[in-house]
């Protein structure tokens, strides 16, 4: 492979996107395995919600801060390689779980490994792509969440039907290890000593959290991802229990919708974010506001569908809108934060979205299902959360337009 290709932005974005795809597939494969795990290990819906979200997400959120600090100071490619090895091995070990506790620990270590990736990847993208092209780059990168969810739910469901849930963990864990050579081939840009932050990390965290624009955007993102993942985690089980679908059909149907909707939504969100940025300062936030307002009523409609085939077109549009929310939000966050803090800002993104949001979503639906005795009632929780996200992101946009970007510090 030529040196020119290895150092191109396209190669960097491709490797990061493929790795992020595996990252998402390994976390999203668990919900489609719920029926098999529940039948063999006898777990409750609350325990499944913990395994599908809480066990992974809390440690993901906490260690993400540590990896964010490291991303701003050390070799990001090596950090990604370490994390990839850890999360792939932990995923494979899920095949040997014998009860709730052992399965919990495999997801716990998967969370530690996966927490390394996002801060480093966002830092690399923010460094290599200028603001006017960053939204589109983040949109392409964000497609990985949809593709990974599709692989996790769609392909994972079919494999579970054919081979069993234990073999699915082995296959998905092995797939991640195959990416190690490509990750290690990524170039690491030389960062002058003046760009490496030496101030205490906790001080930087406090400064970032003290900015109301950033805090509100992180809280909005937390609610949005909780809604998206809580919905995605339980809608296959909902149609298995209440509409008579088998696991394979549910995985193919909803995995396919998440895949197509996520690809289209991420691309559109990134493209429109770049366009709105050219219109006015903080224009990216308009895309997130519109996305949340469109998706909220559609999510309420989908749980009222008597037939999964009626669900398909409504769910597809809802999926497009939900996925358009995130690249626009991330593009504005990078624009507001100095480049030498991109890693830590991305780590706070991991904390609020990947950690708290990912934990709350599947757990809240599972807990509400056990509390009310009705998964149908519990499926209204994600739609309500998305409405809260729309309100929060609207307030953040209003404040952002009345203020200047964060200072001091150079920006990309």
C-alpha positions as CSV (number, residue, x, y, z in Angstrom):
1,X,0.0,0.0,0.0
2,X,1.4,3.4,-1.0
3,X,2.6,5.9,1.6
4,X,0.4,8.5,0.0
5,X,-2.7,6.4,0.5
6,X,-1.8,5.6,4.1
7,X,-1.5,9.3,4.9
8,X,-4.7,10.4,3.0
9,X,-7.7,11.7,4.9
10,X,-9.9,9.2,3.0
11,X,-7.9,6.2,4.3
12,X,-8.0,7.6,7.8
13,X,-11.8,8.1,7.7
14,X,-12.3,4.7,6.1
15,X,-10.4,2.8,8.8
16,X,-12.0,4.7,11.6
17,X,-15.4,4.2,10.2
18,X,-15.0,0.4,9.7
19,X,-13.5,0.1,13.3
20,X,-16.4,2.2,14.6
21,X,-18.8,-0.2,12.8
22,X,-17.4,-3.2,14.7
23,X,-17.5,-1.1,17.9
24,X,-21.2,-0.6,17.5
25,X,-21.9,-4.2,16.3
26,X,-20.3,-5.6,19.4
27,X,-22.5,-3.5,21.7
28,X,-25.7,-3.8,19.7
29,X,-25.6,-7.5,19.1
30,X,-26.6,-8.2,22.7
31,X,-30.3,-7.1,22.5
32,X,-31.2,-9.4,19.6
33,X,-29.7,-12.2,21.7
34,X,-32.1,-11.4,24.7
35,X,-34.6,-14.2,23.9
36,X,-31.9,-16.9,23.8
37,X,-30.1,-15.6,26.8
38,X,-33.3,-15.3,28.7
39,X,-34.3,-18.8,27.9
40,X,-31.0,-20.4,28.8
41,X,-29.8,-18.3,31.7
42,X,-33.2,-17.4,33.1
43,X,-32.6,-13.6,33.4
44,X,-35.4,-11.1,34.1
45,X,-36.1,-8.1,31.9
46,X,-34.3,-5.9,34.4
47,X,-31.2,-8.1,34.3
48,X,-31.3,-8.1,30.5
49,X,-31.6,-4.3,30.5
50,X,-28.5,-4.2,32.8
51,X,-26.5,-6.5,30.5
52,X,-27.7,-4.7,27.4
53,X,-26.9,-1.3,28.8
54,X,-25.9,-0.6,32.4
55,X,-23.0,-3.2,32.6
56,X,-21.4,-1.7,29.5
57,X,-22.3,1.9,29.7
58,X,-21.3,3.0,33.2
59,X,-17.7,1.8,32.9
60,X,-17.7,3.1,29.3
61,X,-18.6,6.5,30.6
62,X,-16.1,6.6,33.4
63,X,-13.1,5.3,31.5
64,X,-14.0,7.4,28.5
65,X,-12.8,10.5,30.5
66,X,-9.5,8.8,31.1
67,X,-9.0,7.9,27.5
68,X,-10.1,11.4,26.5
69,X,-7.3,12.9,28.6
70,X,-4.9,10.4,27.0
71,X,-6.1,11.2,23.5
72,X,-5.0,14.9,24.0
73,X,-1.5,13.9,25.2
74,X,-0.4,10.5,23.8
75,X,-0.4,8.4,20.6
76,X,-4.0,8.0,19.6
77,X,-3.4,5.1,17.2
78,X,-1.9,2.9,20.0
79,X,-4.7,3.8,22.3
80,X,-7.3,2.6,19.7
81,X,-5.3,-0.6,19.1
82,X,-5.3,-1.4,22.8
83,X,-9.0,-0.8,23.2
84,X,-9.9,-2.8,20.1
85,X,-8.0,-5.8,21.4
86,X,-9.6,-5.6,24.8
87,X,-13.2,-5.2,23.6
88,X,-12.9,-7.9,21.0
89,X,-11.5,-10.4,23.5
90,X,-14.2,-9.5,26.1
91,X,-17.0,-9.9,23.5
92,X,-15.7,-13.3,22.5
93,X,-15.6,-14.4,26.2
94,X,-19.4,-13.6,26.4
95,X,-19.8,-17.0,24.7
96,X,-18.7,-18.7,27.9
97,X,-21.1,-16.9,30.3
98,X,-23.0,-19.2,32.7
99,X,-25.1,-16.7,34.6
100,X,-25.9,-13.0,35.0
101,X,-22.7,-12.2,36.9
102,X,-20.3,-13.7,34.3
103,X,-22.2,-12.1,31.4
104,X,-22.1,-8.8,33.3
105,X,-18.3,-8.9,33.6
106,X,-17.8,-9.6,29.9
107,X,-19.9,-6.6,29.0
108,X,-18.0,-4.5,31.7
109,X,-14.6,-5.1,30.1
110,X,-16.1,-4.6,26.6
111,X,-17.1,-1.2,27.8
112,X,-13.6,-0.4,29.0
113,X,-12.1,-1.3,25.6
114,X,-14.7,0.5,23.5
115,X,-14.4,3.7,25.6
116,X,-10.9,4.2,24.1
117,X,-12.1,4.6,20.6
118,X,-14.4,7.6,20.3
119,X,-12.2,10.3,21.9
120,X,-9.2,9.3,19.8
121,X,-11.2,9.0,16.6
122,X,-13.0,12.3,17.0
123,X,-9.7,14.0,17.9
124,X,-8.1,12.6,14.7
125,X,-11.1,13.7,12.5
126,X,-11.2,17.2,14.1
127,X,-7.4,17.5,13.4
128,X,-7.5,16.4,9.8
129,X,-10.8,17.9,8.5
130,X,-11.5,21.7,8.3
131,X,-14.7,23.1,9.7
132,X,-16.4,23.5,6.3
133,X,-16.0,19.7,5.6
134,X,-16.2,18.4,9.2
135,X,-19.9,17.9,9.2
136,X,-19.8,15.6,6.2
137,X,-16.8,13.7,7.6
138,X,-18.7,13.2,10.9
139,X,-21.8,12.1,8.9
140,X,-19.8,9.4,7.1
141,X,-18.2,8.4,10.4
142,X,-21.6,8.3,12.1
143,X,-22.9,5.9,9.5
144,X,-20.9,3.3,11.3
145,X,-23.4,3.4,14.2
146,X,-26.2,2.4,11.8
147,X,-24.2,-0.2,9.9
148,X,-22.9,-1.6,13.2
149,X,-26.4,-1.7,14.6
150,X,-27.6,-3.4,11.4
151,X,-24.9,-6.0,11.7
152,X,-25.6,-6.5,15.4
153,X,-29.3,-6.8,15.1
154,X,-29.9,-8.1,11.6
155,X,-26.9,-10.4,11.0
156,X,-26.6,-11.2,14.7
157,X,-30.3,-12.3,14.9
158,X,-29.9,-14.6,11.9
159,X,-26.7,-16.1,13.2
160,X,-28.3,-16.6,16.6
161,X,-31.1,-18.5,14.9
162,X,-28.7,-20.7,13.0
163,X,-25.8,-21.2,15.5
164,X,-27.0,-20.0,18.9
165,X,-26.2,-16.9,20.9
166,X,-22.9,-18.2,22.3
167,X,-21.4,-18.6,18.8
168,X,-22.5,-15.1,17.9
169,X,-20.3,-13.6,20.6
170,X,-17.3,-15.6,19.3
171,X,-17.8,-14.5,15.7
172,X,-18.2,-10.8,16.6
173,X,-15.2,-10.8,18.9
174,X,-13.0,-12.4,16.3
175,X,-14.0,-9.9,13.7
176,X,-12.6,-7.0,15.7
177,X,-9.2,-8.6,16.0
178,X,-8.9,-8.7,12.2
179,X,-8.9,-4.9,12.1
180,X,-5.7,-4.5,14.2
181,X,-3.2,-4.3,11.3
182,X,-5.3,-1.5,9.6
183,X,-5.6,0.5,12.8
184,X,-1.8,0.2,13.4
185,X,-1.1,1.5,9.9
186,X,-2.8,4.8,10.6
187,X,-0.5,7.8,10.6
188,X,-0.3,9.8,13.8
189,X,0.2,13.6,13.2
190,X,3.0,15.3,15.0
191,X,1.6,17.6,17.6
192,X,3.9,20.4,18.8
193,X,4.5,20.6,22.5
194,X,2.6,23.9,22.6
195,X,-0.6,22.1,21.7
196,X,-0.4,19.5,24.4
197,X,-2.4,20.6,27.4
198,X,-0.4,20.5,30.7
199,X,-3.1,22.0,32.9
200,X,-4.8,19.7,35.3
201,X,-7.4,17.5,33.6
202,X,-10.1,18.1,36.2
203,X,-9.7,21.9,35.6
204,X,-10.3,21.4,31.9
205,X,-13.4,19.2,32.6
206,X,-14.8,21.9,34.9
207,X,-14.3,24.6,32.3
208,X,-16.0,22.6,29.6
209,X,-18.9,21.6,31.9
210,X,-19.3,25.3,33.0
211,X,-20.2,26.3,29.5
212,X,-24.0,26.1,29.3
213,X,-24.1,25.5,25.6
214,X,-21.9,22.4,25.8
215,X,-23.6,21.1,28.9
216,X,-27.1,21.4,27.4
217,X,-26.0,19.8,24.1
218,X,-24.5,16.9,26.1
219,X,-27.7,16.5,28.1
220,X,-29.7,16.6,24.9
221,X,-27.5,14.1,23.3
222,X,-27.8,11.9,26.3
223,X,-31.6,11.9,26.1
224,X,-31.5,11.4,22.3
225,X,-29.1,8.4,22.5
226,X,-31.1,6.9,25.4
227,X,-34.2,7.1,23.3
228,X,-32.6,5.7,20.2
229,X,-30.9,2.8,22.0
230,X,-33.7,2.0,24.4
231,X,-36.0,1.8,21.4
232,X,-33.6,-0.2,19.3
233,X,-32.9,-2.6,22.1
234,X,-36.5,-3.5,22.8
235,X,-38.5,-3.1,19.6
236,X,-37.4,-6.6,18.3
237,X,-38.5,-8.2,21.5
238,X,-41.7,-6.2,21.4
239,X,-42.7,-7.6,18.0
240,X,-41.6,-11.1,19.1
241,X,-43.8,-11.0,22.2
242,X,-46.7,-8.9,21.0
243,X,-46.8,-9.4,17.2
244,X,-45.7,-13.0,16.9
245,X,-42.5,-12.6,14.9
246,X,-39.6,-15.1,15.3
247,X,-36.2,-13.8,16.4
248,X,-34.6,-14.1,12.9
249,X,-37.4,-12.2,11.2
250,X,-37.4,-9.5,13.9
251,X,-33.6,-9.1,13.6
252,X,-33.7,-8.9,9.8
253,X,-36.7,-6.5,9.7
254,X,-35.4,-4.0,12.3
255,X,-31.8,-4.4,11.6
256,X,-32.4,-3.6,8.0
257,X,-34.4,-0.5,8.9
258,X,-31.8,0.7,11.3
259,X,-29.1,0.1,8.7
260,X,-30.8,2.1,5.9
261,X,-32.2,4.8,8.1
262,X,-28.9,5.3,9.9
263,X,-26.8,5.6,6.7
264,X,-29.2,8.0,5.1
265,X,-29.8,10.0,8.3
266,X,-26.1,10.3,9.2
267,X,-25.2,11.5,5.7
268,X,-28.1,14.0,5.5
269,X,-27.3,15.2,9.1
270,X,-23.7,15.9,8.2
271,X,-24.5,17.5,4.9
272,X,-27.2,19.8,6.2
273,X,-25.0,20.7,9.2
274,X,-22.3,22.0,6.8
275,X,-24.9,24.0,4.9
276,X,-26.4,25.5,8.0
277,X,-23.0,26.4,9.3
278,X,-22.5,28.6,6.2
279,X,-25.8,30.4,6.9
280,X,-25.1,31.5,10.5
281,X,-23.1,30.8,13.6
282,X,-24.2,27.6,15.4
283,X,-26.4,26.8,12.4
284,X,-25.6,23.1,12.8
285,X,-28.0,23.0,15.8
286,X,-31.0,23.6,13.5
287,X,-30.5,20.1,12.1
288,X,-30.6,18.5,15.5
289,X,-33.7,20.4,16.5
290,X,-35.6,19.5,13.4
291,X,-34.5,15.9,13.6
292,X,-35.8,15.5,17.2
293,X,-39.1,17.2,16.4
294,X,-39.7,14.9,13.4
295,X,-38.7,11.7,15.1
296,X,-40.7,12.1,18.3
297,X,-44.3,11.7,16.9
298,X,-43.1,9.0,14.6
299,X,-41.7,6.9,17.4
300,X,-45.1,7.1,19.2
301,X,-46.8,5.9,15.9
302,X,-44.5,2.9,15.5
303,X,-45.5,1.2,18.8
304,X,-49.1,1.5,17.7
305,X,-48.6,-0.5,14.5
306,X,-50.4,-3.8,14.5
307,X,-48.4,-5.2,11.7
308,X,-44.6,-5.1,11.4
309,X,-45.0,-4.2,7.7
310,X,-46.9,-1.0,8.6
311,X,-44.1,-0.2,10.9
312,X,-41.4,-0.4,8.2
313,X,-42.1,3.0,6.4
314,X,-42.8,4.9,9.6
315,X,-39.9,3.4,11.4
316,X,-37.6,4.1,8.5
317,X,-38.3,7.8,8.5
318,X,-38.0,7.9,12.3
319,X,-34.6,6.2,12.0
320,X,-33.4,8.7,9.4
321,X,-34.5,11.6,11.6
322,X,-32.9,10.2,14.8
323,X,-29.5,9.5,13.1
324,X,-29.4,13.0,11.6
325,X,-29.4,14.4,15.1
326,X,-25.9,13.3,16.1
327,X,-23.4,14.4,13.4
328,X,-24.8,17.9,13.5
329,X,-24.5,18.1,17.3
330,X,-21.0,16.7,17.1
331,X,-19.9,19.2,14.4
332,X,-21.0,22.1,16.6
333,X,-19.3,20.8,19.6
334,X,-16.0,20.5,17.8
335,X,-16.5,24.1,16.4
336,X,-17.0,25.5,19.9
337,X,-14.1,23.7,21.6
338,X,-10.3,24.5,21.0
339,X,-8.6,21.7,19.1
340,X,-6.2,20.8,21.9
341,X,-9.3,19.8,24.0
342,X,-11.1,17.8,21.3
343,X,-10.1,14.5,22.9
344,X,-11.5,15.4,26.3
345,X,-14.6,17.0,24.8
346,X,-15.2,13.8,22.9
347,X,-14.7,11.9,26.1
348,X,-17.4,13.9,27.8
349,X,-19.5,13.0,24.7
350,X,-18.8,9.4,25.6
351,X,-19.7,10.0,29.2
352,X,-23.1,11.7,28.5
353,X,-24.1,9.9,25.3
354,X,-22.3,6.6,25.2
355,X,-22.3,6.2,29.0
356,X,-25.3,7.6,30.7
357,X,-27.5,7.6,27.6
358,X,-26.6,4.0,26.6
359,X,-27.2,2.8,30.1
360,X,-30.5,4.7,30.7
361,X,-32.1,3.7,27.4
362,X,-32.3,-0.1,27.6
363,X,-32.5,-0.2,31.4
364,X,-35.4,2.3,31.5
365,X,-37.5,0.3,29.1
366,X,-36.7,-3.0,30.8
367,X,-37.4,-1.6,34.3
368,X,-40.7,0.1,33.1
369,X,-41.7,-3.2,31.5
370,X,-41.2,-5.1,34.8
371,X,-42.8,-2.4,36.8
372,X,-46.0,-2.1,34.7
373,X,-46.1,-5.7,33.5
374,X,-46.4,-4.4,29.9
375,X,-43.6,-4.0,27.4
376,X,-46.1,-2.1,25.2
377,X,-46.4,0.6,27.8
378,X,-42.7,0.7,28.4
379,X,-42.0,1.4,24.7
380,X,-43.5,4.9,25.1
381,X,-40.4,5.8,27.3
382,X,-38.0,6.3,24.3
383,X,-40.4,8.6,22.5
384,X,-40.9,10.8,25.6
385,X,-37.1,11.0,26.1
386,X,-36.6,12.2,22.5
387,X,-39.1,15.0,23.1
388,X,-37.0,16.1,26.1
389,X,-33.9,16.1,23.9
390,X,-35.7,18.4,21.4
391,X,-36.4,20.9,24.2
392,X,-32.8,20.8,25.6
393,X,-31.2,21.2,22.2
394,X,-33.4,24.1,21.3
395,X,-32.3,25.9,24.5
396,X,-28.7,25.2,23.8
397,X,-29.0,26.6,20.3
398,X,-30.6,29.8,21.6
399,X,-27.8,30.3,24.1
400,X,-25.1,29.4,21.4
401,X,-26.4,32.0,19.0
402,X,-26.2,34.8,21.7
403,X,-22.6,34.0,22.5
404,X,-19.2,33.8,20.9
405,X,-17.2,30.6,20.5
406,X,-15.1,29.4,23.4
407,X,-11.9,31.2,23.9
408,X,-9.0,31.2,24.0
409,X,-7.3,28.6,21.8
410,X,-6.9,27.9,18.1
411,X,-9.6,25.8,16.3
412,X,-9.6,23.6,13.3
